[in-house]
Amino acid sequence: MKRNHSLYQSTLSLLLKRHRTAILMGLGRLKKHLSSTIFTSLVIAMTLALPILLLVLVNNVDYATKGLTASAKISVYLKPGTSEQTIQDLMHELSAQEQIIKIRYISPEQGLSEFAKSVGFKQVLLGLNHNPLPAVLEISPSIAYQQPAQLQILAAQLRQLPAVDDVQLDMDWIKRLFAILSVIKSVTLGIAIILGFGTVIIVGNTIKYAIQHYQKEIQVLKLIGASDSLIRRPFLYTGVFYGLFGTLLAMFIVGVFTVSLSRVVNNLADTFSTNFQLHLFGFSSFVAFCLLGIALGLLGAWITVSRSIKQC
């Protein structure tokens, strides 16, 4: 048991040493060709900056629309002759549901008064012998239930209540809003995939030229018995560093652009009497972008190295 544990430690130590050597070799090659490293990283950064910027903008649009969708309301028209006690019991029952955040009761008299003010025939309407308007409950759904499908389910549930005569929900603008957001997200995903492949190609071509530059060195290593994995490893780490450096530069570019744009957005928000501000990516998004850049760099390097080393 002790011997197996010692063997495991020796194997792990050797593996870590090999990876540490490959990392140092990869960094050394990048440092040796510094101008090429900077140029390639900038090209990758410009390629990744657009999808990252679009993702940031989509997240900000999602954040902004939460306030807009909060204005969606469901009008519940009660049956004529519904007693005040029944209305109060119904409001109490609905208030206990998590889908509903607020209920506003509009009596027939209040509804007639508001309608008279809006149409401009106040004296005529108020002089009617019979009030034709029913009592109305104006329901504001909670933020978590602002999706069109959820609103329709809630409206269908309200129609089943005994005291309810009709339910109206203005879904058109909500459907348009979510349709526009869906299109924006699909376009962003498509651009991100296309430019992601572009990053793979950029890293792959760069590694290909690096392999050609070190072709004699690779041939010597093969003659002394070096395995393909040992030769491949420094180039893979070079691709990882290209992906990481390019992603960091891309996020820096997006950050500078977002900060410069925030003043214009704040001025626009002031005209609508809102305090909306642009939000940059958080720590989790930062880590996710870095890991994605590393994965793209590694993929580009792996595709090129696996094919090119066999030809050396």
CORDA-V475407 format. One record per residue. N is the residue number from 1. RES is the residue in one letter. PHI is phi in whole degrees, 0 to 359 (* if undefined). Layout:
{{N	RES	PHI} {N	RES	PHI}}
This chain:
{{1	M	*} {2	K	293} {3	R	295} {4	N	297} {5	H	296} {6	S	294} {7	L	295} {8	Y	297} {9	Q	296} {10	S	295} {11	T	296} {12	L	296} {13	S	297} {14	L	295} {15	L	296} {16	L	296} {17	K	295} {18	R	295} {19	H	293} {20	R	297} {21	T	296} {22	A	295} {23	I	296} {24	L	296} {25	M	294} {26	G	297} {27	L	295} {28	G	297} {29	R	293} {30	L	295} {31	K	292} {32	K	295} {33	H	248} {34	L	297} {35	S	297} {36	S	293} {37	T	297} {38	I	296} {39	F	296} {40	T	296} {41	S	296} {42	L	293} {43	V	297} {44	I	297} {45	A	298} {46	M	294} {47	T	289} {48	L	275} {49	A	297} {50	L	296} {51	P	297} {52	I	294} {53	L	297} {54	L	296} {55	L	296} {56	V	297} {57	L	294} {58	V	297} {59	N	298} {60	N	290} {61	V	295} {62	D	301} {63	Y	296} {64	A	291} {65	T	285} {66	K	299} {67	G	289} {68	L	287} {69	T	292} {70	A	294} {71	S	276} {72	A	294} {73	K	228} {74	I	246} {75	S	263} {76	V	252} {77	Y	266} {78	L	273} {79	K	293} {80	P	302} {81	G	84} {82	T	294} {83	S	289} {84	E	297} {85	Q	294} {86	T	296} {87	I	296} {88	Q	296} {89	D	296} {90	L	294} {91	M	297} {92	H	295} {93	E	294} {94	L	289} {95	S	296} {96	A	281} {97	Q	278} {98	E	289} {99	Q	288} {100	I	247} {101	I	257} {102	K	205} {103	I	229} {104	R	244} {105	Y	268} {106	I	243} {107	S	290} {108	P	303} {109	E	295} {110	Q	295} {111	G	296} {112	L	294} {113	S	296} {114	E	294} {115	F	293} {116	A	296} {117	K	293} {118	S	285} {119	V	269} {120	G	90} {121	F	246} {122	K	299} {123	Q	294} {124	V	293} {125	L	292} {126	L	290} {127	G	271} {128	L	293} {129	N	287} {130	H	230} {131	N	275} {132	P	278} {133	L	275} {134	P	273} {135	A	288} {136	V	230} {137	L	251} {138	E	264} {139	I	255} {140	S	254} {141	P	291} {142	S	288} {143	I	302} {144	A	290} {145	Y	239} {146	Q	263} {147	Q	292} {148	P	306} {149	A	296} {150	Q	292} {151	L	295} {152	Q	293} {153	I	296} {154	L	297} {155	A	297} {156	A	295} {157	Q	294} {158	L	293} {159	R	294} {160	Q	280} {161	L	289} {162	P	300} {163	A	275} {164	V	268} {165	D	266} {166	D	203} {167	V	227} {168	Q	238} {169	L	221} {170	D	278} {171	M	266} {172	D	300} {173	W	291} {174	I	291} {175	K	296} {176	R	297} {177	L	299} {178	F	288} {179	A	293} {180	I	296} {181	L	298} {182	S	296} {183	V	295} {184	I	299} {185	K	293} {186	S	294} {187	V	296} {188	T	299} {189	L	297} {190	G	297} {191	I	296} {192	A	298} {193	I	294} {194	I	298} {195	L	288} {196	G	296} {197	F	297} {198	G	299} {199	T	296} {200	V	300} {201	I	294} {202	I	299} {203	V	296} {204	G	300} {205	N	295} {206	T	297} {207	I	294} {208	K	299} {209	Y	294} {210	A	294} {211	I	295} {212	Q	297} {213	H	293} {214	Y	257} {215	Q	298} {216	K	296} {217	E	297} {218	I	295} {219	Q	296} {220	V	296} {221	L	298} {222	K	293} {223	L	294} {224	I	269} {225	G	96} {226	A	292} {227	S	283} {228	D	297} {229	S	295} {230	L	293} {231	I	287} {232	R	289} {233	R	302} {234	P	298} {235	F	291} {236	L	296} {237	Y	294} {238	T	299} {239	G	297} {240	V	300} {241	F	293} {242	Y	300} {243	G	297} {244	L	292} {245	F	298} {246	G	296} {247	T	293} {248	L	298} {249	L	295} {250	A	298} {251	M	293} {252	F	295} {253	I	298} {254	V	296} {255	G	297} {256	V	297} {257	F	296} {258	T	294} {259	V	297} {260	S	292} {261	L	275} {262	S	298} {263	R	296} {264	V	296} {265	V	295} {266	N	297} {267	N	296} {268	L	293} {269	A	295} {270	D	297} {271	T	292} {272	F	260} {273	S	58} {274	T	236} {275	N	250} {276	F	293} {277	Q	226} {278	L	293} {279	H	246} {280	L	276} {281	F	291} {282	G	278} {283	F	296} {284	S	296} {285	S	293} {286	F	301} {287	V	295} {288	A	297} {289	F	297} {290	C	297} {291	L	295} {292	L	295} {293	G	298} {294	I	298} {295	A	297} {296	L	295} {297	G	297} {298	L	294} {299	L	297} {300	G	299} {301	A	292} {302	W	297} {303	I	300} {304	T	287} {305	V	295} {306	S	300} {307	R	275} {308	S	283} {309	I	295} {310	K	295} {311	Q	272} {312	C	283}}
